């Protein structure tokens, strides 16, 4: 696969990102619920970023997914990574590409680690993150998701 076009998401991208997320089949997106998928909420989040980062991924001019590093704006030293790849673009290495570029960004920014959470039933994602060096460090009591960390120092 050719590398996707990676670009910073801005408030002007809120409608396109909302359309991508709301078009997903409920069975496909069952474990992804980081925030409400409305134009207003996504616009608010994109407009409010200071240190947090959101990127889009385009393939052939089409928005194929997005990824983010959140938590810096809330004072955390290690950001939380999140990614969504549209089903039509799944299993093409886009999530792996997103993770690699996010980790590279974190290293350059001096973050001591990157964290993420994964639903316990999402074996494919857990295996991929473990293969990338992430270490299981516990569970989120509120969601039951597994917490993983990748030390960078």
C-alpha positions as CSV (number, residue, x, y, z in Angstrom):
1,X,0.0,0.0,0.0
2,X,1.2,3.5,-0.7
3,X,1.6,5.7,2.3
4,X,-1.5,7.7,3.2
5,X,-1.5,11.4,3.2
6,X,-1.3,12.5,6.8
7,X,-2.5,16.0,7.7
8,X,-3.4,17.9,10.8
9,X,-7.2,18.1,11.4
10,X,-8.7,21.5,12.0
11,X,-12.2,22.7,12.9
12,X,-12.9,23.0,9.2
13,X,-12.6,19.1,9.0
14,X,-15.3,18.5,11.7
15,X,-18.1,17.8,9.2
16,X,-16.1,15.3,7.2
17,X,-14.8,13.6,10.3
18,X,-18.3,13.3,11.7
19,X,-19.5,11.8,8.5
20,X,-16.8,9.2,8.5
21,X,-17.5,8.2,12.1
22,X,-21.3,8.2,11.8
23,X,-21.2,6.2,8.6
24,X,-19.5,3.2,10.4
25,X,-21.6,0.2,11.0
26,X,-22.4,-0.2,14.7
27,X,-20.8,-3.6,14.8
28,X,-17.5,-2.2,13.4
29,X,-17.3,0.8,15.8
30,X,-18.7,-0.9,18.9
31,X,-15.6,-0.4,21.0
32,X,-14.9,3.2,19.9
33,X,-16.6,5.9,21.9
34,X,-14.1,8.5,23.0
35,X,-16.5,11.4,22.5
36,X,-19.9,12.2,20.9
37,X,-19.8,11.9,17.1
38,X,-21.5,15.2,16.3
39,X,-20.2,18.1,14.2
40,X,-20.5,20.5,17.1
41,X,-18.6,18.2,19.5
42,X,-15.8,17.4,17.0
43,X,-15.5,21.0,16.0
44,X,-15.3,22.1,19.7
45,X,-12.5,19.5,20.3
46,X,-10.5,20.4,17.2
47,X,-10.8,24.1,17.9
48,X,-9.8,23.7,21.6
49,X,-6.6,21.9,21.1
50,X,-3.4,23.5,22.5
51,X,-0.9,20.7,22.9
52,X,-3.2,17.7,21.9
53,X,-2.9,16.6,18.3
54,X,-5.4,15.2,15.8
55,X,-4.4,14.0,12.3
56,X,-6.4,12.7,9.3
57,X,-5.4,10.0,6.9
58,X,-6.4,10.2,3.3
59,X,-6.1,7.5,0.7
60,X,-6.8,8.5,-2.9
61,X,-8.2,11.8,-1.7
62,X,-10.7,10.1,0.6
63,X,-10.7,10.4,4.4
64,X,-9.8,6.9,5.5
65,X,-9.4,7.5,9.2
66,X,-7.9,9.7,11.9
67,X,-5.7,9.4,15.0
68,X,-5.0,11.5,18.0
69,X,-2.8,12.1,20.9
70,X,-4.8,13.5,23.8
71,X,-4.2,14.4,27.4
72,X,-1.5,17.0,27.1
73,X,-4.1,19.8,27.2
74,X,-5.3,18.3,30.5
75,X,-1.8,18.4,32.1
76,X,-0.8,14.7,31.5
77,X,2.9,14.1,30.6
78,X,2.1,10.9,28.6
79,X,-0.6,11.3,25.9
80,X,-3.3,8.8,25.1
81,X,-3.2,7.5,21.5
82,X,-6.5,6.8,19.7
83,X,-7.1,5.7,16.1
84,X,-10.0,5.0,13.8
85,X,-9.7,3.5,10.4
86,X,-12.9,3.2,8.2
87,X,-13.9,-0.3,7.5
88,X,-13.3,0.1,3.7
89,X,-9.6,0.8,4.5
90,X,-9.1,-1.7,7.3
91,X,-6.2,-4.2,7.2
92,X,-4.1,-2.0,4.9
93,X,-1.5,-0.9,7.5
94,X,-3.1,2.5,8.2
95,X,-3.4,2.0,11.9
96,X,0.1,0.8,12.1
97,X,1.3,3.8,10.2
98,X,-0.7,6.1,12.5
99,X,0.8,4.5,15.6
100,X,4.3,4.8,14.2
101,X,4.0,8.5,13.3
102,X,2.3,9.2,16.7
103,X,5.1,7.5,18.6
104,X,7.7,9.4,16.5
105,X,5.9,12.7,17.3
106,X,5.8,11.8,21.1
107,X,9.5,11.0,21.1
108,X,10.3,14.3,19.4
109,X,8.1,16.1,21.9
110,X,9.9,14.6,24.8
111,X,7.0,12.5,26.2
112,X,8.2,9.8,28.6
113,X,5.6,7.3,27.3
114,X,2.4,6.8,25.2
115,X,-0.6,5.2,26.6
116,X,-3.8,3.8,25.2
117,X,-6.8,1.7,26.2
118,X,-8.3,-1.3,24.4
119,X,-11.5,-3.1,25.0
120,X,-10.7,-6.6,26.3
121,X,-12.6,-8.2,23.4
122,X,-10.5,-6.4,20.8
123,X,-7.9,-9.2,20.5
124,X,-6.6,-7.9,17.1
125,X,-5.8,-4.5,18.5
126,X,-4.3,-5.8,21.8
127,X,-2.0,-8.2,19.8
128,X,-0.9,-5.4,17.5
129,X,-0.1,-3.0,20.4
130,X,1.7,-5.7,22.3
131,X,3.7,-6.5,19.1
132,X,4.6,-2.8,18.9
133,X,6.1,-2.9,22.5
134,X,3.1,-1.7,24.5
135,X,2.9,-3.2,28.0
136,X,-0.3,-4.0,29.8
137,X,-0.5,-1.9,33.0
138,X,-4.0,-2.5,34.3
139,X,-7.7,-1.9,33.7
140,X,-9.8,1.2,33.6
141,X,-12.3,0.7,36.4
142,X,-14.9,2.9,34.7
143,X,-14.8,1.2,31.3
144,X,-13.2,-2.2,31.8
145,X,-10.7,-1.4,29.0
146,X,-7.1,-2.6,29.3
147,X,-4.6,0.1,29.7
148,X,-1.3,-0.2,27.8
149,X,1.8,1.9,27.9
150,X,4.9,2.3,25.7
151,X,7.8,3.7,27.5
152,X,9.8,6.1,25.3
153,X,12.8,6.8,27.5
